[in-house]
Amino acid sequence: MQKTRMKKTLSALVCAVLVAAIALGTFGCGQKPTEGETNAVTTEFKFSVTDADGKTTDFTVSTNKKIVGEALQDEGLISGEEGQYGLYVKTVNGITLDYDKDGMYWAFYINGEMAPAGVDMTEIKPGEVYAFKAEK
C-alpha cells in the first residue's frame, strides 16, 4: 500500500516538473520584452506610402512592436526628428519632404482618415491600414 502511494506521489512530482519545464521553454524562460515589444506572436499590418507624384507603394509590415512608429522605424520606412509634439516624420520610404523649402509634409492616416494622434503614439490594431501621404 505504501509503495503504491509513493509511486503515485513520485509520478505526480515528475509530471509537475515536466509541465514546469515545458512552460518555461514556451514562454522564453521568463525573459521580459524590451520597451515597445511583446512576447506575443509577430503582428502584421498594411502600410501605404503615397508620394508627391501620387504614386502609391504598399507594404506588409511584420513586427513584435506595439506602436506603429516604432515598427516603421525598425523597418527603415520612416525617420524624422523628435519635437515637442513627438516624432516629426520627414522621410518616408526614402523620400524626404521639407516643409520650409517646398511646403510639403508627410500626413499620417489610419484607414483612409487623418490620424487623431502621431505615428509614435498610435498602437497597432489588427485590420487597420496605416499610411503616409505627401501633402502640401
Secondary structure, 3 states (H helix, E strand, C coil): CHHHHHHHHHHHHHHHHHHHHHHHHHCHHHCCCCCCECCCCCEEEEEEEECCCCCEEEEEEEECECEHHHHHHHCCCEEEEEECCEEEEEEECCEECCHHHHCCEEEEEECCEECCCCHHHCECCCCCEEEEEEEC
